[in-house]
Amino acid sequence: MNDPTTIRRLYGRRSGHKLRGGQEALLERLLPAVSVPDEGPITSEALFGDRRPLHFEIGFGSGEHLAYRADLLPDHGFIGAEPFLNGVVGALQHVRDGHLANVRLHMGDALDVLERVPDGALTMVYLLHPDPWPKARHAKRRMVNAGPLDLVAAKLKPGGEFRLGTDDPTYCRWSMMVMNGRRDFEWLAESAKDFLTRPGGWPETRYEAKARRKGHEVWYFRYRRL
Ligand SMILES: C[S@@+](CC[C@H](N)C(=O)[O-])C[C@H]1O[C@@H](n2cnc3c(N)ncnc32)[C@H](O)[C@@H]1O
């Protein structure tokens, strides 16, 4: 049987526009300073030198949501993972411009880093507009699958929150089906309004604004780890 955690295929491109000189310099100078260490457990003490609530964003795109949350909660620690080079540069620009001392980045697969976080150490996990893998035969590659979700569940503390957003109707239905089958998460929606309107503290990213301009609906899911 396939174990979805082992299906680590990335969707789409790893790099896009050629980097400009300033962006190259930022990547060389700032990325090493804010990168998650290559080895060892990923704890708030190891990353920030103290005990603080930890948040983890899977696939932060160009880092707008990560930066917004980090700015909102300066006493919390934020870990973001994204393999897309231009996205990482975008996040570095946010870190530099917003003087965000509470952000650490990993350029690569989020699951590689998530595995190294001690169980129960995370307060929040974000997965916004995950790659759709629209073909049914590729469904096992979706981030919303037993393997990655078991990992998210293990790393969240009881009472912690998993936020999932999508503008893809297939992914929306798929996620509801997969998440409703889980005993370790409670869906925090009491009425349709709760998943049709953006919850407080959940900023609109450029990706989402573009989706809305194309006429897409956006669904916002919040789950509490039991
Ligand atoms: C459709 S984009 C959404 C970006 C962003 N979350 C937003 O809402 O603006 C999906 C992102 O997930 C990233 N991604 C895909 N697989 C990933 C993985 N295994 N670990 C980390 N990021 C991943 C992609 O590189 C891409 O940037």
The ligand as a MOL file (V3000), in Angstrom:
LIG
                    3D

  0  0  0     0  0            999 V3000
M  V30 BEGIN CTAB
M  V30 COUNTS 27 29 0 0 0
M  V30 BEGIN ATOM
M  V30 1 C -0.9370 27.4910 -5.0020 0
M  V30 2 S 0.4770 27.9590 -4.1140 0 CHG=1
M  V30 3 C -0.1790 28.8500 -2.7220 0
M  V30 4 C 0.8410 29.7120 -2.0550 0
M  V30 5 C 0.3990 30.4120 -0.7530 0
M  V30 6 N 0.0990 29.4310 0.2900 0
M  V30 7 C -0.7600 31.3630 -0.9450 0
M  V30 8 O -1.8720 31.0540 -0.5150 0
M  V30 9 O -0.5340 32.4380 -1.5350 0 CHG=-1
M  V30 10 C 0.9890 26.4260 -3.3550 0
M  V30 11 C 2.3880 26.4930 -2.7990 0
M  V30 12 O 2.7050 25.2970 -2.0970 0
M  V30 13 C 4.0800 25.0210 -2.3020 0
M  V30 14 N 4.3370 23.6130 -1.9990 0
M  V30 15 C 3.9570 22.5310 -2.7090 0
M  V30 16 N 4.4000 21.4010 -2.1340 0
M  V30 17 C 5.0710 21.7760 -1.0040 0
M  V30 18 C 5.7700 21.0750 0.0110 0
M  V30 19 N 5.8720 19.7650 -0.0040 0
M  V30 20 N 6.3370 21.7830 1.0080 0
M  V30 21 C 6.2560 23.1430 1.0150 0
M  V30 22 N 5.6090 23.8450 0.0740 0
M  V30 23 C 5.0270 23.1840 -0.9160 0
M  V30 24 C 4.2910 25.4030 -3.7630 0
M  V30 25 O 5.6330 25.6390 -4.1020 0
M  V30 26 C 3.4360 26.6700 -3.8760 0
M  V30 27 O 4.1620 27.8490 -3.6190 0
M  V30 END ATOM
M  V30 BEGIN BOND
M  V30 1 1 1 2
M  V30 2 1 2 3
M  V30 3 1 2 10
M  V30 4 1 3 4
M  V30 5 1 4 5
M  V30 6 1 5 6
M  V30 7 1 5 7
M  V30 8 2 7 8
M  V30 9 1 7 9
M  V30 10 1 10 11
M  V30 11 1 11 12
M  V30 12 1 11 26
M  V30 13 1 12 13
M  V30 14 1 13 14
M  V30 15 1 13 24
M  V30 16 1 14 15
M  V30 17 1 14 23
M  V30 18 2 15 16
M  V30 19 1 16 17
M  V30 20 1 17 18
M  V30 21 2 17 23
M  V30 22 1 18 19
M  V30 23 2 18 20
M  V30 24 1 20 21
M  V30 25 2 21 22
M  V30 26 1 22 23
M  V30 27 1 24 25
M  V30 28 1 24 26
M  V30 29 1 26 27
M  V30 END BOND
M  V30 END CTAB
M  END
